Amino acid sequence: MASDPKIVNVGLVQMSTSDDKSKNLDKACAGIRDAAGRGAHIVCLQELFASPYFCQSEDAAIFDLAEPVDGPTAKAIAAVAKQHSVTVITPFFERRAAGVYFNSLVVLGPEGERLALYRKMHIPDDPNYYEKYYFSPGDLGFMAVPTPHAQVGPLICWDQWYPEAARLTALRGAQILFYPTAIGWLPQDKAEFGAAQLDAWKTVQRGHAIANGVFVVAVNRVGHEPSANGGIQFWGHSFVSDPFGVVLAEAGEGEEVLVVPLDLRRSEVTRRNWPFFRDRRIDAYTGIDRRFLEGNE
């Protein structure tokens, strides 16, 4: 029986990392092989998967980890993508030029070819998340990337809190939003705020799925990564939401590979019943491109 072209199997590789870049890369490749062996068409890795989350401190020596777009990390993942005929969302620390670095990803196709480059648009600067020290804001905009199985919308971590990012990506035709992520609890905050933080993270992304009639795939890392400030306990809970906000699958707080079938026809059905795109008041949104509005502006 022929496969249904409207069913896309997505793979999520949730893993911990160590200081050994080669071991992290090997683990990611093993996760891709696992997902592909279980029928995945598109596999997503977590944000900055090849290293620990180094943005917990500011250290100029860390810039040595950065690579060009066609560097060794992308080449290794491209080889696995080609070997197993899968598309892989591949985050990496990009060196564009001396002093110019990005938090990026490449979408690698089933022939190992580069389908797109995306640079993280929203850059945080919070305790243990000192990304503005390392990364320039993305300069390529939001995009929908054609792959053999679906139009994918690549976004990265902090982007996931912004409805504008999800909306503009969906308006460009993305059927699935992918959010490779590195988020977790600060040990001193977990007891009081931990459950609410995790719930907010899931809720806002499910909201993007509902508001735009698309699937959302969020892939997080796991494990405690220490720092002078106590470190971060990455909470995992990678998940997939359908266009109605229903969580189709969710990982726990350990290493895990999920493979989840998505029926792209659900977007059509959802948008017919909740036609948010039809009813958008595009004539009334003046000011959305402003930082803040005072008075009656």
TORNU-140155 format. One record per residue: x, y, z of N, C-alpha, C in turn. Coordinates in pm, whole numbers, padded with zeros to 5 digits, always signed. Example, Ala and Ser with C-alpha at 12.3 -4.5 7.8 and 13.67 -1.06 7.14 Angstrom:
2
+01319-00569+00780+01230-00450+00780+01320-00330+00780
+01285-00225+00708+01367-00106+00714+01290+00003+00787
# end
This chain:
297
+00084-00119+00000+00000+00000+00000+00088+00125+00000
+00054+00221-00086+00133+00343-00094+00115+00426+00032
+00219+00496+00070+00210+00581+00187+00123+00701+00157
+00063+00757+00259-00025+00873+00247+00061+00999+00245
+00062+01076+00136+00150+01194+00128+00111+01304+00226
-00007+01295+00283-00051+01396+00379-00008+01362+00522
+00051+01245+00543+00100+01207+00674+00251+01229+00678
+00295+01314+00769+00437+01343+00785+00479+01298+00924
+00579+01212+00929+00632+01165+01058+00747+01255+01100
+00733+01318+01217+00838+01406+01267+00911+01337+01382
+01043+01353+01384+01126+01297+01490+01182+01408+01578
+01181+01385+01709+01233+01480+01806+01344+01411+01884
+01464+01467+01880+01578+01407+01951+01608+01493+02074
+01568+01443+02190+01589+01512+02318+01707+01446+02389
+01812+01523+02416+01934+01464+02470+02005+01558+02567
+02092+01500+02647+02183+01577+02731+02313+01597+02654
+02395+01690+02702+02522+01716+02635+02637+01713+02735
+02757+01697+02682+02878+01699+02763+02974+01801+02701
+03093+01810+02759+03195+01901+02705+03264+01844+02581
+03234+01719+02547+03296+01653+02433+03208+01670+02310
+03247+01761+02223+03165+01793+02106+03144+01671+02017
+03247+01590+02000+03235+01473+01912+03134+01373+01967
+03130+01357+02100+03033+01266+02160+02890+01321+02145
+02875+01451+02159+02743+01510+02139+02696+01491+01996
+02787+01508+01903+02753+01490+01762+02716+01345+01734
+02792+01252+01791+02762+01110+01773+02625+01075+01830
+02593+01133+01946+02464+01105+02009+02350+01159+01923
+02369+01279+01869+02266+01336+01782+02246+01251+01657
+02356+01206+01598+02347+01121+01479+02275+00990+01510
+02303+00934+01628+02234+00811+01670+02084+00837+01685
+02048+00954+01738+01907+00988+01751+01839+01002+01617
+01909+01061+01520+01852+01074+01386+01831+00935+01325
+01929+00848+01341+01916+00712+01287+01798+00639+01352
+01784+00656+01484+01673+00595+01556+01540+00644+01499
+01525+00776+01487+01401+00833+01436+01374+00789+01293
+01477+00791+01208+01460+00750+01069+01421+00603+01061
+01479+00520+01146+01445+00379+01148+01302+00353+01188
+01241+00448+01256+01102+00436+01298+01008+00514+01207
+01061+00557+01093+00976+00615+00990+00973+00765+00982
+01059+00834+01056+01057+00981+01053+01095+01033+00915
+01024+01133+00870+01058+01204+00747+01139+01330+00775
+01107+01396+00887+01174+01520+00927+01216+01504+01073
+01342+01531+01104+01394+01517+01239+01445+01652+01286
+01416+01685+01412+01462+01811+01468+01553+01786+01588
+01668+01851+01589+01760+01847+01702+01738+01970+01789
+01791+01966+01911+01772+02078+02004+01870+02191+01975
+01840+02307+02030+01923+02426+02012+02067+02399+02060
+02165+02440+01978+02308+02431+02014+02342+02292+02067
+02296+02189+01998+02306+02052+02048+02449+02000+02060
+02543+02061+01987+02679+02007+01982+02763+02043+02104
+02709+02124+02194+02786+02167+02311+02692+02188+02428
+02746+02197+02549+02663+02246+02659+02613+02387+02627
+02512+02429+02700+02458+02563+02679+02555+02663+02742
+02645+02716+02659+02757+02797+02708+02719+02939+02746
+02595+02981+02717+02556+03120+02741+02529+03150+02889
+02557+03055+02977+02541+03081+03120+02646+03179+03173
+02753+03199+03097+02856+03295+03137+02909+03364+03012
+02986+03469+03032+03045+03543+02921+03195+03514+02915
+03237+03448+02807+03376+03404+02796+03415+03410+02648
+03507+03497+02615+03545+03517+02475+03603+03391+02412
+03660+03301+02493+03717+03178+02438+03610+03089+02376
+03485+03106+02418+03376+03023+02366+03354+03047+02217
+03391+03163+02167+03371+03189+02025+03446+03090+01937
+03544+03021+01995+03616+02919+01919+03527+02802+01880
+03412+02787+01947+03319+02678+01913+03242+02705+01784
+03238+02830+01742+03156+02866+01627+03213+02809+01497
+03123+02782+01403+03159+02722+01275+03092+02797+01161
+03146+02788+01040+03074+02840+00924+02955+02750+00891
+02871+02798+00802+02750+02724+00768+02782+02583+00717
+02890+02569+00643+02928+02438+00589+03038+02373+00674
+03036+02399+00804+03138+02347+00893+03120+02199+00925
+03203+02145+01014+03201+02001+01042+03070+01950+01101
+03002+02031+01182+02874+01984+01239+02771+01964+01128
+02754+02064+01043+02657+02052+00935+02694+01938+00840
+02822+01922+00814+02863+01814+00722+02833+01677+00780
+02856+01659+00909+02829+01530+00971+02680+01498+00969
+02597+01597+01002+02452+01574+01001+02402+01553+00858
+02460+01627+00763+02419+01610+00623+02445+01468+00575
+02556+01411+00618+02588+01273+00577+02485+01175+00630
+02443+01194+00755+02342+01105+00813+02207+01128+00747
+02172+01255+00721+02047+01285+00652+02041+01215+00516
+02151+01220+00442+02155+01156+00311+02150+01004+00323
+02221+00951+00420+02224+00806+00438+02085+00750+00466
+02003+00826+00539+01871+00776+00580+01756+00848+00510
+01788+00935+00414+01687+01005+00333+01586+01079+00420
+01637+01157+00516+01550+01237+00601+01593+01383+00595
+01499+01471+00626+01528+01612+00643+01560+01636+00790
+01664+01715+00818+01705+01737+00956+01716+01887+00985
+01644+01932+01088+01657+02068+01140+01779+02068+01231
+01885+02139+01191+02017+02125+01251+02067+02257+01310
+02048+02281+01439+02099+02404+01500+02251+02401+01515
+02313+02520+01510+02458+02529+01529+02496+02672+01565
+02616+02688+01617+02673+02818+01653+02748+02868+01530
+02694+02971+01465+02747+03013+01336+02848+03127+01348
+02963+03109+01284+03060+03215+01265+03044+03269+01124
+02993+03392+01114+02979+03453+00982+03107+03526+00943
+03167+03594+01041+03293+03666+01021+03352+03690+01158
+03476+03737+01162+03537+03769+01291+03451+03871+01363
+03406+03835+01485+03323+03925+01564+03176+03925+01530
+03134+03844+01432+02993+03837+01393+02948+03692+01401
+02864+03662+01499+02821+03525+01527+02670+03521+01542
+02612+03406+01508+02468+03389+01516+02433+03256+01583
+02315+03253+01643+02253+03129+01689+02165+03084+01574
+02207+02981+01502+02149+02950+01372+02105+02805+01362
+02041+02776+01251+02015+02637+01213+02017+02627+01061
+02048+02509+01013+02032+02478+00871+01928+02368+00858
+01847+02380+00755+01755+02273+00719+01825+02192+00611
+01857+02068+00645+01930+01980+00554+01834+01877+00495
+01832+01869+00363+01738+01782+00296+01784+01637+00288
+01699+01551+00234+01727+01406+00233+01841+01365+00140
+01896+01458+00065+02018+01431-00012+02139+01495+00055
+02118+01546+00177+02224+01614+00247+02242+01759+00205
+02154+01805+00119+02166+01941+00065+02111+02044+00164
+02164+02165+00156+02113+02273+00241+01990+02334+00175
+01877+02326+00246+01753+02383+00197+01732+02526+00245
+01786+02557+00363+01768+02692+00417+01863+02714+00533
+01891+02841+00558+01964+02886+00676+01874+02983+00750
+01855+02960+00879+01776+03051+00964+01862+03097+01081
+01853+03227+01111+01925+03284+01224+01825+03335+01327
+01843+03292+01449+01752+03326+01559+01727+03476+01564
+01600+03513+01562+01562+03654+01552+01559+03725+01687
+01511+03657+01789+01497+03718+01922+01610+03665+02011
+01687+03754+02068+01805+03715+02147+01784+03759+02292
+01779+03665+02387+01754+03701+02526+01880+03747+02598
+01857+03810+02712+01966+03845+02803+01909+03841+02944
+01915+03725+03005+01858+03699+03137+01962+03626+03221
+01941+03614+03352+02035+03536+03433+02057+03396+03374
+02182+03362+03349+02225+03234+03291+02189+03217+03144
+02130+03319+03084+02098+03317+02940+02155+03444+02877
+02287+03456+02878+02353+03579+02832+02383+03571+02682
+02278+03558+02603+02297+03534+02461+02338+03658+02384
+02304+03776+02433+02341+03896+02359+02493+03916+02353
+02564+03855+02445+02711+03860+02441+02765+03783+02320
+02696+03675+02285+02749+03584+02182+02686+03605+02044
+02560+03641+02038+02487+03634+01911+02437+03769+01864
+02454+03794+01735+02386+03905+01671+02240+03865+01645
+02148+03960+01641+02010+03926+01605+02004+03876+01462
+01918+03780+01438+01903+03724+01305+01871+03829+01201
+01924+03813+01080+01907+03912+00974+01846+03853+00847
+01791+03733+00857+01733+03668+00740+01581+03665+00742
+01523+03711+00852+01377+03714+00863+01315+03578+00887
+01183+03575+00882+01107+03452+00904+01082+03385+00769
+01067+03255+00771+01062+03183+00644+00982+03054+00657
+00931+03010+00543+00875+02877+00528+00961+02804+00426
+01006+02685+00461+01104+02613+00381+01039+02490+00318
+01035+02483+00185+00981+02363+00121+01074+02244+00144
+01018+02134+00189+01089+02007+00198+01007+01903+00123
+01059+01784+00101+00980+01685+00026+00848+01647+00091
+00831+01675+00220+00711+01628+00290+00623+01739+00345
+00677+01858+00367+00596+01966+00424+00672+02096+00413
+00597+02206+00425+00657+02338+00439+00688+02358+00588
+00814+02373+00622+00851+02384+00762+00890+02527+00796
+00857+02567+00917+00889+02700+00965+00990+02691+01077
+01118+02717+01049+01221+02707+01153+01226+02832+01240
+01224+02812+01370+01240+02918+01468+01328+02862+01578
+01377+02944+01670+01469+02894+01773+01433+02953+01908
+01408+02869+02004+01395+02896+02148+01323+03027+02180
+01395+03135+02211+01333+03259+02256+01230+03311+02156
+01245+03272+02029+01143+03305+01929+01007+03251+01967
+01005+03144+02048+00879+03074+02073+00781+03154+02160
+00829+03262+02220+00741+03343+02305+00671+03455+02227
+00702+03468+02100+00654+03584+02023+00547+03543+01922
+00423+03590+01942+00318+03554+01845+00347+03609+01706
+00419+03723+01698+00451+03780+01567+00536+03683+01485
+00632+03617+01552+00721+03524+01481+00642+03406+01426
+00556+03349+01509+00474+03237+01463+00381+03279+01350
+00318+03396+01366+00223+03443+01266+00290+03466+01131
+00401+03538+01131+00467+03569+01005+00520+03443+00937
+00566+03347+01018+00613+03222+00960+00498+03144+00900
+00385+03140+00970+00267+03071+00917+00213+03142+00794
+00214+03275+00793+00166+03349+00677+00250+03323+00552
+00374+03283+00572+00459+03250+00458+00434+03107+00407
+00345+03035+00476+00305+02904+00426+00353+02787+00507
+00418+02811+00621+00466+02698+00703+00349+02616+00753
+00362+02485+00743+00261+02393+00796+00299+02339+00933
+00430+02338+00961+00481+02290+01089+00583+02391+01139
+00563+02441+01260+00663+02527+01322+00755+02441+01407
+00885+02455+01386+00985+02381+01464+01060+02477+01555
+01063+02444+01684+01134+02526+01783+01242+02444+01854
+01362+02432+01799+01472+02376+01879+01502+02471+01994
+01525+02414+02113+01515+02491+02237+01621+02449+02338
+01660+02543+02424+01739+02512+02544+01679+02593+02658
+01590+02531+02734+01521+02602+02842+01506+02511+02962
+01516+02570+03080+01503+02490+03200+01488+02577+03323
+01500+02513+03438+01483+02581+03566+01617+02625+03622
+01623+02746+03677+01733+02782+03765+01703+02717+03899
+01801+02647+03959+01773+02571+04082+01704+02652+04190
+01740+02779+04203+01681+02861+04309+01536+02899+04281
+01492+02881+04156+01355+02920+04118+01259+02803+04110
+01312+02681+04099+01226+02569+04061+01114+02544+04161
+01143+02543+04290+01042+02509+04389+00922+02603+04382
+00948+02731+04367+00839+02829+04369+00775+02850+04232
+00856+02854+04128+00805+02893+03997+00810+02782+03892
+00873+02669+03923+00902+02569+03821+00782+02519+03744
+00678+02479+03814+00560+02423+03746+00494+02527+03657
+00486+02651+03706+00423+02757+03628+00506+02792+03505
+00640+02792+03519+00726+02822+03404+00710+02718+03294
+00710+02591+03332+00694+02484+03234+00558+02493+03166
+00455+02518+03245+00320+02527+03189+00309+02645+03092
+00369+02759+03128+00365+02876+03040+00434+02847+02907
+00547+02778+02915+00623+02743+02794+00540+02656+02699
+00472+02558+02753+00389+02473+02670+00265+02548+02619
+00206+02627+02708+00082+02695+02673+00100+02795+02560
+00208+02875+02565+00225+02976+02461+00246+02911+02325
+00313+02799+02320+00336+02733+02192+00210+02664+02141
+00133+02606+02230+00004+02552+02190-00086+02663+02137
-00072+02782+02196-00148+02897+02147-00109+02935+02005
+00021+02926+01973+00064+02954+01836+00002+02853+01739
-00004+02727+01781-00065+02625+01696-00211+02658+01669
-00284+02695+01774-00427+02725+01759-00448+02850+01675
-00376+02957+01709-00398+03086+01642-00366+03081+01494
-00276+02990+01455-00231+02985+01316-00274+02860+01241
-00339+02767+01310-00384+02645+01244-00270+02561+01191
-00161+02550+01268-00044+02475+01226-00003+02377+01336
+00083+02284+01300+00146+02197+01399+00266+02269+01459
+00294+02241+01585+00411+02296+01653+00493+02180+01710
+00624+02184+01685+00718+02085+01735+00825+02158+01815
+00833+02128+01944+00933+02191+02032+01028+02084+02083
+01158+02104+02064+01258+02004+02101+01357+02067+02200
+01355+02019+02322+01436+02075+02430+01547+01978+02469
+01643+02027+02546+01749+01942+02600+01716+01903+02743
+01796+01811+02800+01775+01764+02937+01907+01761+03012
+01896+01749+03143+02013+01736+03228+02050+01866+03296
+02123+01854+03406+02173+01972+03477+02309+02010+03419
+02321+02135+03377+02448+02186+03327+02496+02293+03425
+02606+02267+03495+02649+02355+03604+02710+02485+03554
+02710+02584+03641+02778+02711+03617+02807+02774+03753
+02879+02885+03752+02910+02954+03876+02784+03006+03945
+02676+03018+03868+02550+03070+03922+02452+02958+03958
+02501+02836+03968+02413+02725+04004+02367+02641+03887
+02384+02694+03766+02352+02614+03649+02205+02617+03613
+02171+02535+03514+02034+02521+03465+01998+02374+03464
+01879+02341+03513+01823+02206+03499+01729+02210+03380
+01776+02163+03265+01694+02166+03144+01581+02066+03160
+01459+02112+03133+01343+02033+03175+01290+01936+03070
+01349+01931+02952+01299+01835+02853+01157+01869+02812
+01067+01770+02821+00926+01786+02787+00907+01830+02642
+00996+01787+02554+00975+01810+02411+00836+01759+02373
+00768+01832+02287+00630+01791+02258+00588+01833+02118
+00475+01777+02076+00413+01810+01948+00268+01847+01974
+00228+01962+01919+00088+02005+01929+00025+02007+01791
-00103+01967+01785-00173+01976+01658-00236+02115+01643
-00300+02146+01530-00352+02281+01508-00467+02319+01601
-00518+02227+01677-00624+02255+01774-00567+02271+01915
-00432+02262+01926-00367+02276+02055-00359+02148+02135
-00398+02036+02074-00391+01907+02142-00248+01856+02139
-00194+01818+02254-00059+01763+02261-00065+01617+02215
-00003+01590+02103-00006+01455+02045+00095+01363+02109
+00207+01419+02157+00310+01339+02223+00398+01434+02303
+00450+01384+02415+00536+01465+02500+00639+01376+02567
+00764+01418+02563+00871+01344+02630+00873+01378+02779
+00951+01302+02853+00970+01330+02995+01091+01418+03016
+01161+01396+03127+01277+01479+03161+01409+01405+03143
+01406+01293+03069+01526+01220+03036+01548+01218+02886
+01657+01155+02844+01685+01145+02701+01579+01059+02634
+01536+01104+02515+01426+01035+02449+01420+01076+02303
+01378+00983+02219+01352+01012+02079+01205+00982+02052
+01133+01084+02008+00992+01067+01973+00978+01066+01822
+00885+00987+01773+00844+00992+01633+00692+01002+01632
+00642+01109+01570+00499+01141+01580+00443+01164+01440
+00336+01092+01401+00275+01116+01271+00184+01239+01275
+00197+01325+01174+00113+01444+01164+00030+01434+01036
-00099+01449+01049-00188+01450+00934-00210+01595+00893
-00146+01638+00786-00151+01777+00746-00292+01823+00711
-00383+01731+00687-00522+01770+00658-00590+01834+00779
-00533+01812+00897-00595+01870+01017-00587+02022+01017
-00485+02076+00951-00477+02222+00940-00593+02276+00857
-00622+02210+00746-00733+02252+00661-00864+02249+00738
-00889+02141+00809-01014+02128+00885-01022+02234+00994
-00911+02254+01065-00910+02352+01174-00934+02493+01123
-00869+02529+01014-00883+02665+00961-01022+02689+00901
-01087+02584+00853-01224+02602+00802-01320+02633+00916
-01296+02572+01032-01386+02592+01145-01349+02712+01230
-01221+02744+01237-01172+02863+01307-01093+02947+01206
-01162+03026+01125-01096+03097+01014-01030+03227+01059
-00931+03213+01146-00864+03332+01199-00793+03412+01090
-00738+03345+00992-00670+03418+00885-00770+03500+00804
-00888+03445+00782-00991+03518+00707-01031+03647+00778
-01042+03640+00911-01099+03751+00988-00996+03848+01044
-00871+03830+01007-00769+03925+01053-00798+04064+00999
-00789+04165+01087-00813+04304+01047-00680+04367+01007
-00634+04332+00889-00504+04381+00846-00503+04531+00823
-00623+04591+00815-00634+04735+00800-00623+04808+00934
-00624+04734+01044-00634+04797+01176-00513+04770+01265
-00407+04715+01209-00294+04675+01292-00178+04775+01289
-00206+04898+01246-00101+05000+01250-00048+05014+01393
+00082+05012+01406+00145+05022+01538+00208+04894+01585
+00175+04783+01522+00232+04656+01566+00382+04652+01545
+00431+04739+01457+00575+04745+01432+00644+04849+01520
+00574+04902+01620+00631+04996+01714+00668+04923+01843
+00770+04974+01915+00812+04914+02041+00705+04925+02147
+00640+05040+02153+00533+05064+02251+00454+05183+02202
+00325+05187+02236+00238+05297+02191+00195+05381+02309
+00213+05510+02297+00172+05603+02401+00041+05670+02362
-00046+05693+02458-00168+05767+02436-00252+05707+02327
-00289+05788+02228-00377+05746+02120-00304+05721+01989
-00175+05696+01998-00098+05671+01875-00155+05550+01801
# end
